[in-house]
Every structure is written in C-alpha cells, then in structure tokens.
C-alpha cells in the first residue's frame, strides 16, 4: 500500500507539473545553442518543486488514513469515541478552527497526528496505544497539541518551505551539472552523461543540506504546538503527557515515514549534532523544560 501511495503521488506530481509547464509555455530550459536558459530553468524547478509539496498536502488526509489504517469516527459507538469527538470539538472552538475529522489508528505505541490542507477541514487522529495508557487530561493535552498544529497552519507552512527548498535544490543542482558537463567533460551542446551524473550527486548533497532547514522549522513548530496544548488543556497536563511519552520513548515507532513529522513524538536516543540536525522533533526533555519555564 505504501509503495502504491508513493507511486501514485509521484505520478500526480508529474501530471500536474507537466500541465502547468505547458500552460506557461516552458518546454525546455536549454536554449537553441544548448546553453542554459536560467529563467526557464527556474520556472521548471519552481513548478516541480512546489507541485511535489502541494500535491502531497492536498492528498495528505487521504494518504494518512490509508498509511496508518485510521478509522474515522463517523458516529460515536462508545463512550470513549463520544468523549473524543466532544473534546476535539471543544478544543477546535477554543482555537478558532472548524471541526476536524477525528480518527483512531491501530498502533500499540503512543502517538497522534494532525494533517490536512485546510485548517477548517483537518484530520486529528490518536493511536490505540495512547488511548489505552494515557488518562483523559493527558489525552486532551495531546489533542490540544495537534489542534495547535492545525490552528497555526503548520501543514501549509511546512509545504511552502519544502516547496521552496525543493526549487533551489533542483535549480542549483542542474547548474552544477551543466557546469561540470561543459568544463570537465567538454560537452558543448545539450546534456551529456556528465550532466546527469553531476546533477544526481549535487541533488543528493544539496538535498541533505536543505533538509536541515526543513527539520529546523519542524522542531520549532513542535514548541509552538506544545504551547497551544498547554493553553488549551493546561500546562500541567501537557507536561504530564510529554513525561509519559518520555517514559515510553524506548518503544519502536511504527508511524509511517511520511507521517513521522506530523506525530506528537518520535523515537529519539542520542542527541549528537549530526543526529539532532535531522530530527523532526526536539528531544522530549527540552520540550518539557520549555513548558516548565513558562510556569
């Protein structure tokens, strides 16, 4: 299923980007002499870079439901489901957003996520493990954290940042590839093997560096979401929820890779500089200290 969703997303990106490029009249970023047309190249990279982010954003709810096996609560069938619906509704009203869809996904680990392109039509889901082991005040705090992500527009902002980063990675990688092909391989026209090899390597290196920017923002937004959870459900409840997550941090995280950045927690062990630079979430102990400093 995950492979199918990955292929489907990439196919949608190619179709959308191709249509947009056709409407803009951008057929190639090479001029008649085989040189780079930087304007067309930038448009080409911008369209593909942003298309990837926004196609993923637009279908994020649909993909999240299938990737995690989330069951949407259409009509509450138990007291627990009724409490979930009522609590999310209350938090959404206090945060000034529309009522999200509410779901439960069958994971034994404690986690939750929010996603969606529209803050008034989002999805908030919690794991079975979290419902089984957290008390209601802690669950409410976790839900407040996720509602905070929605109210802060984190999904849209992250998509914009990722799109801009994608654009510049593609743009500079192709300039590097073109330069290597011309200067080292002496290819005077078009794209030779040097262009493709150098572009691939440049995209890998630049992509790694650019990811650090995206992950930095992702860590910042977790602090803001924690503050929202504390404001909506109480600081002590938010701290208690994070402390419980900390005690369970040795558990394997079975959240799909595409959803890790949207969960309230992920598995963290050592926090060296290299590892920290690629973490989507700050260490739980730092998040707890940040909340404690507000009291």
Residue frames relative to the residue before (quaternion, step in Angstrom):
aa qw qx qy qz dx dy dz
X 1.0000 0.0000 0.0000 0.0000 0.00 0.00 0.00
X 0.6747 0.4966 -0.3068 0.4516 3.59 0.91 -0.90
X 0.6271 0.5193 -0.3337 0.4751 3.59 1.07 -0.74
X 0.6418 0.5265 -0.3161 0.4593 3.57 0.99 -0.86
X 0.6632 0.5011 -0.3020 0.4667 3.59 0.94 -0.89
X 0.6301 0.5312 -0.3271 0.4624 3.59 1.05 -0.79
X 0.6822 0.4773 -0.2859 0.4744 3.59 0.88 -0.94
X 0.6429 0.5273 -0.3209 0.4534 3.58 0.99 -0.83
X 0.6476 0.5202 -0.3169 0.4578 3.59 0.97 -0.84
X 0.6860 0.4827 -0.2862 0.4631 3.57 0.88 -0.94
X 0.6157 0.5254 -0.3475 0.4734 3.58 1.07 -0.66
X 0.6487 0.5136 -0.3149 0.4650 3.59 0.97 -0.85
X 0.6288 0.5347 -0.3325 0.4563 3.59 1.02 -0.79
X 0.6683 0.5042 -0.3009 0.4567 3.58 0.88 -0.95
X 0.6582 0.5095 -0.3087 0.4603 3.59 0.94 -0.91
X 0.6812 0.4880 -0.2929 0.4605 3.59 0.83 -0.99
X 0.6779 0.4941 -0.2933 0.4585 3.58 0.87 -0.98
X 0.6479 0.5241 -0.3229 0.4487 3.60 0.95 -0.81
X 0.6478 0.5115 -0.3158 0.4680 3.58 0.99 -0.83
X 0.6681 0.5008 -0.3010 0.4608 3.59 0.91 -0.93
X 0.6582 0.5053 -0.3088 0.4648 3.60 0.92 -0.87
X 0.6329 0.5268 -0.3271 0.4636 3.56 1.04 -0.77
X 0.6623 0.5039 -0.3013 0.4655 3.59 0.97 -0.87
X 0.6923 0.4597 -0.2647 0.4892 3.58 1.12 -0.70
X 0.4400 -0.7230 0.4330 0.3102 3.57 1.29 -0.15
X 0.4690 0.6492 -0.4586 0.3850 3.57 1.15 0.62
X 0.0770 -0.8322 0.5490 0.0101 3.55 -0.29 1.27
X 0.8009 -0.0274 0.0641 0.5947 3.57 1.01 -0.81
X 0.3418 -0.7299 0.5453 0.2305 3.55 -1.16 0.53
X 0.5497 0.5361 -0.4230 0.4811 3.57 1.25 0.52
X 0.3602 -0.7201 0.5417 0.2415 3.58 -0.98 0.78
X 0.7571 -0.4096 0.2582 0.4385 3.59 -1.30 0.06
X 0.7075 0.4399 -0.2621 0.4870 3.60 1.16 -0.52
X 0.5933 -0.5909 0.3604 0.4111 3.57 1.27 0.16
X 0.5205 0.6300 -0.4186 0.3962 3.59 1.27 0.16
X 0.5885 -0.5805 0.4286 0.3647 3.55 -1.28 0.24
X 0.2204 -0.7086 0.6552 0.1414 3.52 -1.06 0.89
X 0.3002 -0.8178 0.4617 0.1667 3.56 -0.04 1.32
X 0.6181 0.5430 -0.3536 0.4452 3.59 1.05 -0.66
X 0.6807 0.4673 -0.2851 0.4868 3.57 0.88 -0.94
X 0.6265 0.5410 -0.3398 0.4465 3.58 1.03 -0.77
X 0.6637 0.4976 -0.3111 0.4639 3.58 0.93 -0.88
X 0.6395 0.5101 -0.3282 0.4723 3.60 0.99 -0.80
X 0.6358 0.5398 -0.3158 0.4523 3.57 0.96 -0.95
X 0.7035 0.4625 -0.2652 0.4699 3.59 0.83 -1.01
X 0.6367 0.5305 -0.3285 0.4532 3.58 1.01 -0.79
X 0.6666 0.5041 -0.3075 0.4550 3.58 0.88 -0.93
X 0.7039 0.4427 -0.2797 0.4799 3.59 0.83 -0.93
X 0.6501 0.5301 -0.3240 0.4374 3.59 0.98 -0.81
X 0.7191 0.4270 -0.2515 0.4871 3.57 0.86 -0.94
X 0.6029 0.5679 -0.3621 0.4276 3.58 1.06 -0.71
X 0.6410 0.5345 -0.3308 0.4405 3.57 0.95 -0.84
X 0.6895 0.4823 -0.2812 0.4614 3.57 0.91 -0.92
X 0.7522 0.4263 -0.2393 0.4419 3.56 0.80 -0.97
X 0.5741 0.5313 -0.3966 0.4805 3.59 1.12 -0.41
X 0.6422 0.5159 -0.3154 0.4710 3.58 0.98 -0.87
X 0.6576 0.5122 -0.3082 0.4585 3.58 0.98 -0.84
X 0.6817 0.5145 -0.2956 0.4279 3.57 0.86 -0.95
X 0.7638 0.3146 -0.1874 0.5316 3.59 1.06 -0.69
X 0.3190 0.7989 -0.4718 0.1935 3.59 1.27 0.22
X 0.6493 0.5089 -0.3316 0.4577 3.61 0.93 -0.79
X 0.6609 0.5161 -0.2999 0.4549 3.55 0.91 -0.98
X 0.6837 0.4781 -0.2841 0.4725 3.58 0.94 -0.90
X 0.6427 0.5411 -0.3298 0.4306 3.58 0.96 -0.86
X 0.6374 0.5361 -0.3288 0.4453 3.57 0.96 -0.86
X 0.7308 0.4325 -0.2398 0.4705 3.56 0.91 -0.93
X 0.6581 0.5169 -0.3178 0.4459 3.58 1.02 -0.74
X 0.7705 0.3408 -0.1819 0.5071 3.60 1.04 -0.73
X 0.4203 -0.7055 0.4695 0.3244 3.60 1.23 -0.29
X 0.2470 0.8099 -0.4990 0.1845 3.57 1.17 0.57
X 0.2199 -0.7479 0.6152 0.1174 3.55 -0.98 0.93
X 0.3092 -0.7617 0.5446 0.1659 3.56 -0.63 1.17
X 0.3660 -0.7131 0.5541 0.2247 3.57 -0.96 0.88
X 0.1513 -0.8055 0.5703 0.0554 3.57 -0.16 1.29
X 0.7753 -0.0033 0.0527 0.6294 3.54 0.96 -0.97
X 0.4284 -0.7259 0.4616 0.2765 3.63 -0.44 1.11
X 0.1641 -0.8118 0.5568 0.0637 3.55 -0.84 1.04
X 0.7572 0.2497 -0.1536 0.5837 3.57 1.29 -0.22
X 0.6526 -0.4958 0.3885 0.4211 3.55 -1.31 0.24
X 0.6179 0.5523 -0.3398 0.4447 3.59 1.07 -0.73
X 0.6767 0.4812 -0.2939 0.4734 3.59 0.90 -0.89
X 0.6261 0.5257 -0.3388 0.4657 3.60 1.02 -0.73
X 0.6507 0.5101 -0.3159 0.4654 3.56 0.98 -0.85
X 0.6310 0.5378 -0.3275 0.4532 3.59 0.98 -0.83
X 0.6708 0.4987 -0.2944 0.4633 3.57 0.84 -1.00
X 0.6872 0.4859 -0.2887 0.4564 3.58 0.84 -0.97
X 0.6648 0.5100 -0.3070 0.4513 3.58 0.97 -0.85
X 0.6552 0.4935 -0.3113 0.4799 3.59 0.93 -0.87
X 0.6356 0.5344 -0.3262 0.4518 3.58 1.00 -0.80
X 0.6556 0.5056 -0.3058 0.4702 3.57 0.96 -0.88
X 0.6791 0.4900 -0.2925 0.4617 3.59 0.88 -0.95
X 0.6372 0.5310 -0.3263 0.4534 3.58 1.01 -0.80
X 0.6472 0.5090 -0.3226 0.4668 3.60 0.97 -0.83
X 0.6685 0.4993 -0.3013 0.4616 3.58 0.93 -0.87
X 0.6961 0.4535 -0.2661 0.4888 3.58 1.12 -0.69
X 0.4620 -0.7188 0.4177 0.3089 3.60 1.27 -0.16
X 0.5701 0.5583 -0.4061 0.4455 3.59 1.08 0.72
X 0.6188 -0.5424 0.4156 0.3876 3.53 -1.32 0.25
X 0.6375 -0.5403 0.3915 0.3851 3.56 -1.25 0.43
X 0.2997 -0.7611 0.5424 0.1916 3.63 -0.63 1.04
X 0.5444 -0.5026 0.5209 0.4240 3.52 -1.35 0.05
X 0.1886 -0.7782 0.5912 0.0965 3.56 -1.07 0.74
X 0.0480 0.8230 -0.5617 0.0697 3.55 -0.85 0.97
X 0.2795 -0.7124 0.6165 0.1854 3.52 -1.40 0.23
X 0.1180 -0.7948 0.5892 0.0843 3.59 -0.87 0.89
X 0.5079 -0.7219 0.4028 0.2421 3.58 -0.94 0.97
X 0.3193 0.7281 -0.5408 0.2748 3.56 0.49 1.21
X 0.4177 -0.7166 0.4925 0.2636 3.63 -0.88 0.84
X 0.6072 0.5390 -0.3619 0.4580 3.61 1.23 -0.33
X 0.4948 -0.6527 0.4872 0.3030 3.56 -1.23 0.48
X 0.3145 0.7325 -0.5503 0.2484 3.56 -0.54 1.17
X 0.0659 -0.7618 0.6426 0.0485 3.53 -1.35 0.19
X 0.0409 -0.8014 0.5956 0.0379 3.57 -1.19 0.40
X 0.1637 -0.7358 0.6438 0.1318 3.51 -1.36 0.31
X 0.0926 0.7895 -0.6028 0.0694 3.56 -1.06 0.69
X 0.3878 0.7074 -0.5353 0.2503 3.55 -1.32 0.20
X 0.4818 -0.6958 0.4600 0.2687 3.57 -1.07 0.75
X 0.7541 0.3101 -0.1555 0.5576 3.57 1.22 -0.49
X 0.4211 -0.7408 0.4571 0.2546 3.59 -0.61 1.08
X 0.6663 0.4671 -0.3087 0.4925 3.58 1.24 -0.24
X 0.7506 0.2667 -0.1856 0.5753 3.60 1.29 0.01
X 0.2460 0.8083 -0.4925 0.2087 3.54 0.96 0.94
X 0.3421 -0.6822 0.5951 0.2519 3.53 -1.40 -0.11
X 0.0470 -0.7595 0.6486 0.0143 3.57 -0.98 0.94
X 0.0355 0.8134 -0.5768 0.0661 3.57 -0.74 1.06
X 0.1651 -0.7672 0.6139 0.0857 3.55 -1.14 0.71
X 0.4971 -0.6638 0.4726 0.2982 3.55 -1.18 0.61
X 0.6238 -0.5327 0.4235 0.3844 3.52 -1.30 0.44
X 0.6377 0.5493 -0.3224 0.4332 3.56 1.01 -0.83
X 0.6480 0.5140 -0.3181 0.4634 3.57 0.98 -0.81
X 0.6594 0.5058 -0.3087 0.4627 3.59 0.94 -0.86
X 0.6812 0.5098 -0.2916 0.4372 3.59 1.02 -0.76
X 0.8033 0.3378 -0.1454 0.4685 3.59 0.99 -0.79
X 0.6747 0.4631 -0.3078 0.4854 3.63 1.12 -0.41
X 0.4226 -0.6628 0.5346 0.3104 3.58 -1.14 0.54
X 0.7206 -0.4868 0.2743 0.4104 3.58 -1.24 0.33
X 0.6333 0.5275 -0.3453 0.4487 3.60 1.00 -0.72
X 0.6597 0.4962 -0.3018 0.4770 3.58 1.03 -0.80
X 0.6326 0.5145 -0.3329 0.4736 3.59 1.01 -0.78
X 0.6336 0.5287 -0.3287 0.4593 3.57 1.00 -0.83
X 0.6440 0.5178 -0.3207 0.4629 3.58 1.00 -0.79
X 0.6377 0.5149 -0.3190 0.4759 3.58 1.00 -0.82
X 0.6492 0.5001 -0.3101 0.4819 3.58 0.97 -0.85
X 0.6311 0.5275 -0.3289 0.4640 3.59 1.05 -0.73
X 0.6038 0.5492 -0.3360 0.4701 3.57 1.10 -0.75
X 0.6975 0.4635 -0.2753 0.4720 3.59 0.86 -0.96
X 0.6172 0.5199 -0.3376 0.4847 3.59 1.04 -0.74
X 0.6030 0.5650 -0.3428 0.4469 3.58 1.11 -0.71
X 0.6198 0.5347 -0.3371 0.4651 3.58 0.99 -0.81
X 0.6735 0.4997 -0.2917 0.4599 3.56 0.91 -0.96
X 0.6930 0.4868 -0.2804 0.4519 3.57 0.81 -1.04
X 0.6819 0.4819 -0.2823 0.4723 3.60 1.08 -0.70
X 0.4216 -0.7246 0.4543 0.3015 3.60 1.26 -0.15
X 0.2216 0.8301 -0.4905 0.1456 3.57 1.17 0.57
X 0.6284 0.5488 -0.3529 0.4235 3.61 0.98 -0.73
X 0.6850 0.4749 -0.2849 0.4734 3.57 0.90 -0.94
X 0.6589 0.5130 -0.3113 0.4536 3.57 0.92 -0.90
X 0.6488 0.5111 -0.3168 0.4663 3.58 0.96 -0.83
X 0.6364 0.5215 -0.3269 0.4650 3.58 1.04 -0.77
X 0.6401 0.5203 -0.3221 0.4646 3.60 1.00 -0.81
X 0.6676 0.4955 -0.3017 0.4666 3.57 0.88 -0.94
X 0.6590 0.5019 -0.3098 0.4668 3.57 0.92 -0.89
X 0.6476 0.5264 -0.3191 0.4491 3.60 0.99 -0.79
X 0.6600 0.4920 -0.3049 0.4789 3.58 0.95 -0.86
X 0.6412 0.5183 -0.3161 0.4694 3.58 0.97 -0.86
X 0.6394 0.5255 -0.3210 0.4604 3.59 0.94 -0.89
X 0.6333 0.5578 -0.3254 0.4265 3.56 0.97 -0.93
X 0.7432 0.4209 -0.2409 0.4608 3.56 0.72 -1.04
X 0.5823 0.5503 -0.3795 0.4627 3.60 1.11 -0.51
X 0.6759 0.4797 -0.2897 0.4786 3.59 0.88 -0.95
X 0.6609 0.5347 -0.3084 0.4269 3.58 0.91 -0.95
X 0.7472 0.4017 -0.2362 0.4739 3.59 0.65 -1.05
X 0.5931 0.5610 -0.3729 0.4409 3.61 1.10 -0.57
X 0.6847 0.4761 -0.2872 0.4713 3.58 1.00 -0.80
X 0.6027 0.5249 -0.3590 0.4820 3.58 1.11 -0.56
X 0.6453 0.5063 -0.3147 0.4776 3.58 0.97 -0.84
X 0.6601 0.5147 -0.3053 0.4541 3.58 0.94 -0.90
X 0.6535 0.5118 -0.3042 0.4675 3.55 0.98 -0.87
X 0.6598 0.5122 -0.3045 0.4577 3.59 0.95 -0.89
X 0.6502 0.5063 -0.3129 0.4722 3.58 0.93 -0.86
X 0.6580 0.5190 -0.3098 0.4490 3.58 0.94 -0.88
X 0.7020 0.4597 -0.2667 0.4740 3.59 0.98 -0.86
X 0.7563 0.4256 -0.2212 0.4449 3.59 0.75 -1.07
X 0.7703 0.3578 -0.1932 0.4913 3.60 0.83 -0.98
X 0.7823 0.3231 -0.1763 0.5026 3.58 0.85 -0.96
X 0.3662 -0.7836 0.4456 0.2309 3.59 1.35 0.06
X 0.3458 0.7234 -0.5206 0.2935 3.55 1.04 0.76
X 0.2772 -0.8257 0.4752 0.1248 3.59 -0.41 1.24
X 0.8041 0.1827 -0.0867 0.5591 3.62 1.09 -0.52
X 0.8563 0.1789 -0.1201 0.4694 3.52 -1.11 0.75
X 0.6101 -0.5416 0.4411 0.3741 3.51 -1.30 -0.46
X 0.1474 -0.7776 0.6069 0.0729 3.53 -0.69 1.10
X 0.7475 -0.3810 0.2746 0.4697 3.55 -1.29 -0.11
X 0.5959 0.5838 -0.3579 0.4195 3.56 1.11 -0.67
X 0.6209 0.5495 -0.3399 0.4438 3.58 1.02 -0.79
X 0.7131 0.4678 -0.2715 0.4460 3.57 0.76 -1.05
X 0.6626 0.4964 -0.3144 0.4645 3.59 0.94 -0.84
X 0.6881 0.4793 -0.2850 0.4643 3.59 0.84 -0.98
X 0.6349 0.5344 -0.3292 0.4505 3.60 1.02 -0.77
X 0.6442 0.5210 -0.3218 0.4583 3.59 0.95 -0.86
X 0.6796 0.4793 -0.2915 0.4727 3.58 0.88 -0.95
X 0.6544 0.5126 -0.3147 0.4582 3.57 0.97 -0.83
X 0.6464 0.5155 -0.3248 0.4593 3.59 0.98 -0.79
X 0.6300 0.5276 -0.3377 0.4590 3.59 1.02 -0.75
X 0.7038 0.4650 -0.2715 0.4633 3.59 0.80 -1.02
X 0.6874 0.4653 -0.2858 0.4788 3.58 0.86 -0.96
X 0.6260 0.5512 -0.3339 0.4391 3.58 1.07 -0.73
X 0.6321 0.5205 -0.3249 0.4732 3.57 1.06 -0.77
X 0.6728 0.4889 -0.2944 0.4708 3.57 0.90 -0.93
X 0.6731 0.5009 -0.2992 0.4545 3.57 0.95 -0.89
X 0.5952 0.5797 -0.3640 0.4210 3.58 1.09 -0.65
X 0.5843 0.5868 -0.3670 0.4237 3.55 1.13 -0.63
X 0.6234 0.5308 -0.3322 0.4682 3.58 1.11 -0.69
X 0.6693 0.5000 -0.2942 0.4642 3.56 0.90 -0.97
X 0.6750 0.4907 -0.2980 0.4634 3.59 0.92 -0.89
X 0.5966 0.5540 -0.3657 0.4509 3.59 1.08 -0.67
X 0.6637 0.4830 -0.3093 0.4802 3.57 0.90 -0.89
X 0.6264 0.5501 -0.3407 0.4346 3.58 0.95 -0.85
X 0.6600 0.4942 -0.3143 0.4705 3.59 0.97 -0.79
X 0.6264 0.5403 -0.3391 0.4481 3.60 1.01 -0.79
X 0.6873 0.4994 -0.3028 0.4319 3.57 0.88 -0.90
X 0.5742 0.5809 -0.3892 0.4259 3.61 1.17 -0.43
X 0.6290 0.5228 -0.3402 0.4639 3.59 1.00 -0.75
X 0.6604 0.5051 -0.3079 0.4626 3.58 0.97 -0.88
X 0.6571 0.4991 -0.3138 0.4698 3.59 1.01 -0.78
X 0.6079 0.5343 -0.3502 0.4714 3.60 1.09 -0.67
X 0.6407 0.5177 -0.3218 0.4668 3.57 1.00 -0.82
X 0.6355 0.5172 -0.3255 0.4719 3.58 1.04 -0.76
X 0.6455 0.5182 -0.3170 0.4629 3.58 0.97 -0.83
X 0.6509 0.5074 -0.3078 0.4734 3.57 1.03 -0.83
X 0.6632 0.5083 -0.3021 0.4589 3.58 0.99 -0.83
X 0.7330 0.4438 -0.2344 0.4590 3.57 0.95 -0.88
X 0.8152 0.2436 -0.0998 0.5159 3.58 1.00 -0.83
X 0.6234 -0.5259 0.3552 0.4567 3.59 1.24 -0.18
X 0.5240 -0.6664 0.4343 0.3045 3.55 -0.92 0.95
X 0.6565 0.5189 -0.3245 0.4409 3.60 0.90 -0.86
X 0.6503 0.5082 -0.3186 0.4663 3.59 1.01 -0.76
X 0.6481 0.5077 -0.3232 0.4666 3.60 1.00 -0.80
X 0.6487 0.5048 -0.3172 0.4730 3.58 0.96 -0.84
X 0.6466 0.5258 -0.3147 0.4544 3.57 0.95 -0.88
X 0.6450 0.5168 -0.3197 0.4634 3.60 0.99 -0.82
X 0.6712 0.4878 -0.2972 0.4724 3.58 0.93 -0.88
X 0.6380 0.5213 -0.3304 0.4605 3.59 1.03 -0.72
X 0.6369 0.5029 -0.3333 0.4799 3.57 1.04 -0.71
X 0.6232 0.5186 -0.3359 0.4794 3.59 1.02 -0.74
X 0.6276 0.5440 -0.3279 0.4501 3.57 1.04 -0.79
X 0.6645 0.5008 -0.3071 0.4619 3.59 0.97 -0.83
X 0.7230 0.4074 -0.2363 0.5054 3.57 1.17 -0.55
X 0.3803 0.7853 -0.4406 0.2111 3.59 1.28 0.05
X 0.5984 0.5746 -0.3733 0.4152 3.61 1.19 -0.28
X 0.5346 0.6322 -0.4099 0.3828 3.59 1.24 -0.25
X 0.5230 -0.6108 0.4891 0.3379 3.56 -1.16 0.65
X 0.3321 -0.7351 0.5578 0.1953 3.57 -1.01 0.84
X 0.1400 -0.8242 0.5454 0.0600 3.57 -0.48 1.17
X 0.3310 0.7253 -0.5237 0.3000 3.58 1.19 0.48
X 0.5154 -0.6370 0.4629 0.3380 3.65 -0.87 0.85
X 0.6295 -0.5758 0.3662 0.3716 3.58 -1.03 0.78
X 0.6655 0.5242 -0.3057 0.4346 3.58 0.98 -0.83
X 0.7285 0.4237 -0.2278 0.4876 3.59 1.25 -0.39
X 0.4182 0.7495 -0.4515 0.2440 3.60 1.25 -0.25
X 0.6743 0.5139 -0.3060 0.4332 3.59 0.89 -0.91
X 0.7044 0.4656 -0.2659 0.4652 3.60 1.19 -0.48
X 0.5407 0.6094 -0.4131 0.4070 3.60 1.26 -0.07
X 0.5672 -0.5941 0.4345 0.3694 3.58 -1.20 0.38
X 0.8035 0.0871 -0.0301 0.5881 3.58 1.15 -0.52
X 0.0384 -0.7549 0.6500 0.0787 3.52 -1.33 0.31
X 0.6356 -0.5566 0.3696 0.3869 3.53 -1.21 0.49
X 0.0453 0.7803 -0.6222 0.0439 3.57 -0.85 0.99
X 0.1426 -0.7750 0.6106 0.0790 3.54 -1.03 0.78
X 0.8158 0.0341 0.0145 0.5772 3.58 -0.10 -1.24
X 0.2477 -0.7908 0.5486 0.1112 3.56 -1.11 0.68
X 0.1261 0.7956 -0.5766 0.1368 3.59 0.77 0.98
X 0.7090 -0.4764 0.2927 0.4298 3.57 -1.23 0.39
X 0.6789 0.4973 -0.3038 0.4467 3.60 0.82 -0.99
X 0.6772 0.4757 -0.2995 0.4747 3.58 0.90 -0.89
X 0.6590 0.5291 -0.3127 0.4336 3.58 0.91 -0.91
X 0.6310 0.5660 -0.3368 0.4099 3.59 0.99 -0.82
X 0.7626 0.3376 -0.1869 0.5192 3.59 1.16 -0.54
X 0.4414 0.6686 -0.4692 0.3714 3.57 1.20 0.55
X 0.3840 -0.7207 0.5274 0.2343 3.58 -0.96 0.86
X 0.7641 0.2546 -0.1405 0.5759 3.58 1.24 -0.50
X 0.4847 -0.6170 0.5118 0.3498 3.61 -1.09 0.55
X 0.6295 -0.5027 0.4030 0.4343 3.63 -1.17 0.33
X 0.5775 -0.6229 0.4022 0.3415 3.57 -0.99 0.83
X 0.6325 0.5413 -0.3544 0.4259 3.60 0.99 -0.72
X 0.6472 0.5052 -0.3216 0.4717 3.59 1.10 -0.65
X 0.6337 0.5186 -0.3326 0.4678 3.56 1.04 -0.70
X 0.6391 0.5194 -0.3204 0.4681 3.57 1.05 -0.78
X 0.6571 0.5090 -0.3119 0.4602 3.59 0.94 -0.87
X 0.6238 0.5468 -0.3384 0.4443 3.58 1.04 -0.79
X 0.6772 0.4689 -0.2935 0.4851 3.60 0.99 -0.79
X 0.6416 0.5284 -0.3301 0.4474 3.58 0.98 -0.80
X 0.6424 0.5365 -0.3310 0.4357 3.58 1.07 -0.67
X 0.6309 0.5428 -0.3309 0.4448 3.57 1.26 -0.36
X 0.6374 0.5505 -0.3257 0.4296 3.59 1.23 -0.40
